[in-house]
Amino acid sequence: MNPKLNVNIGIAFLSVLSASVSGQDRKAPNVVFILADEWRGQDLGYNGNKDVLTPNLDKLATQAVNFTNTISCCAVCCPYRGSLLTGQYPLTTGVFVNDVLLNPEAPSLGKIFKSAGYKTAYIGKWHLDGHGRNSFIPIERRQGFEYWKVLECTHDYNNSFYWGNDDKKAKWEGYDAFAQTVDAANYIKAGKQDAKPFFMILSWGPPHTPFETAPESYKQIYRNKLLNLHPNVPSDLSEKAIADLVGYYGHISALDSCIGILQKTLKETGLDDNTIFIFTSDHGAMVRSHGFVNKQRPYEESINVPLLIRHPKLLGNKGKKNNMLINTPDLMPTILGLCNLPIPSTVEGEDKSAIIKGKSKDTTNAVLIASYHAFGQYSAELGGVEYRGVRTKRYTFTKDLSGPWLLFDNQKDPYQMNNLVNDPKFTKVKNDLELKLTQLLNKTNDRFLSGKEYIKKWGYVIDKTGTVPYIKINYQGLPIE
């Protein structure tokens, strides 16, 4: 879609929305959206990890829908966030690499909720402004969020800053996720007294690396514990992997305690029965699986993320698993659907709310996974490739620019140690998956060009690692003097 047309449609939609549904009363559900960074779906007690301690999330899972096939379409921070807010794929938003600006005029979640009469809040990591990771973000680039305690990006969790509603820079006390959670809890408490419903995103930086910066008391839980490694971790990296897990799990257990604070706050304020509580992550982490540390790769550790959705009145109060395929662009329209808000025509994802409520059947048999440009820790010089692929409930299939690359039977080979792409017994499976991929690429207007061509199309400036430097650039990717 033409970006200019896209913006005009969005502006018209928001005008109609404001006129038709503004003035929502307290019957409309609140929404609390918790976004972690680099938390893989396997690493939760309720999903079968017996090493990591997540008692509050385990309890939440007994009251929520646990979506076991939630996929990060482009398993990198900024592309995920652009898709989350707009319901569009990264090639449509232009945010297919890190540290670029999401179009300030895009029809997005914060604006839609605000136009529908909601209060809106964003706390924590933003990473959609492209003007430098510590730079001030003016109101016109905040995508409709009113309450604002945000920094573009930091992974210095114990020395973390934010820009507040007073447009002044301040520092979170101690471990930033703890302080951000307290702030979010206070926002919820204040919401009890307000006639308007609220939509709040709390975006944590952890458990993203550096793992060693987790609070000491939480790391200590795992220091003398026998930790199990995925069998796809190379033996010569096992010692490093164990050290990583001590900090990674330490971050996770610290964040789990934050979930406990938020759940307690919702119950004490009496808002829990009418609040849609969502917990998820932007992507996973390899943690030495297949020899890698971070994300962006098409393996399960990277693309499969947790997703819990709780709302007693809409979804019941008994935990259940749901194995439907949900992709990143589906989240925005699904949230709007759960709140009975109209969905703009610019959205490319699918509204899954009727399926979640049991009012219609799921027909999705494959979702798109992609890396549009090899950069940073997945740069070409480090072996990174552009790829497109599909994830079904059973298989993962990917192609790079040279042709079919990976094929895994995730049911029989959950740690993806046996690449079947050249196995003649799986020719029919591969051809079927390749057809599904072609259909998804056609549907999303993706010509599967090289990353360099997309960088050139959007005018982004990159360094030798393929990364957009953390400098000031505008929406077209041009340097600001």
GIBEL-V954948 format. One line per field, one symbol per residue. ss: DSSP state (A for helix, B for strand, O for the rest). phi: phi as a letter, one per 40 degrees, with the letter a starting at -180 (. if undefined). psi: psi as a letter, one per 30 degrees, with the letter a starting at -180 (. if undefined). A space follows every 50 residues. Layout:
BEGIN
ss->???
phi->???
psi->???
END
This chain:
BEGIN
ss->OOAAAAAAAAAAAAAAAAAAAOOOOOOOOBBBBBBBBOOBOOOOAAAOOO OOOOAAAAAAAOOOBBBBBBBOOOOOAAAAAAAAAAOOOAAAAOOOOOOO OOOOOOOOAAAAAAAOOOBBBBBBBOOOOOOOOOOOOOAAAOOOOOBBBB BOOOOOOOOOBBBOOOOOBBBOOOOAAAAAAAAAAAAAAAAOOOOOOBBB BBBBBBBOOOAAAOOAAAAAAAAOOOOOOOOOBOAAAAAAAAAAAAAAAA AAAAAAAAAAAAAAAAAAAOOAAABBBBBBBOOOOOOOBOOOOOOOOOOA AAABBOBBBBOAAAAOOOOBBBBBBBBAAAAAAAAAAAOOOOOOOOOOOO OOAAAAOOOOOOOOOOBBBBBOOOOAAAOAAAOOOOBBBBBOOOBBBBBB OOBBBBBBBOOOOOOOOOOOOOOAAAAAAAAAAAAAAAAAAAAOOOOOOO AAAAAAAAOOOBOOOOOBOOOOBOOOOOBOO
phi->.cdccdccccccccccdcccbcgdbcccccbbbbbcbgbccccadcbhcc cccbcccccdccbbcbccbcbcdbcadcdccccdcbgbcdcccgcbbcgb ccdccccaddccccccgccbabbhcbfabgbhcbccbcdcbcfgcccaba bdaabccbabbabcccgbcbbccgcccccccccccccccccccccccbbb bbbccccddcccccddccccdbcbccbccccccddcbccccccccdcccc dcccccccdccccccccccgcccbbcbbbaacacacfgcfgbbcagcccd dcccbcabbbadccbgbbcacbcccbbdcccccccccccfbcbccccbcb cccccccgcaccbcbabcbabcacafcbcdcbgcbcababbbcbbbbbbb cchdbbabccccbccfbbcccbcccbcccccccccccdcccccbfbcfcc dcccccdcgcbbcccgccdcbcbcccgcdcc
psi->kkeeeeeeeeeeeeeeeefeglgkaffkklkjjjjljhjlffikefgfjf ekjieeeeeeffglkjjfhkkjejildeeeeeeeffgllefeffigllhl kkjfgkjleeeeeefgglkkkkkbkdhgfggkfglkjlefgghgkekjjk kekkgifgikllkafggkklkkkbjeeeeeeeeeeeeeeefefkfklljk kjjlelgklkefglkefeefefegkjkklkfgkkefgeeeeeeeeeeeee eeeeeeeeeeeeeeeeeefgfefhkjkkkalelakehfkgglecaflgle fefklljkkkjeeeglgkklkkglkkleffeefeeeefghklklffkflk jgeeeefgflkkgkfklkkljfkjlbfhlefggklklklkjafelkklka ffakekjkjfefifghfjjgfgjffgeeeeeeeeeeeeeeeeeghjfhll eeeeeeefgkklafggkjliljlaefgkkk.
END
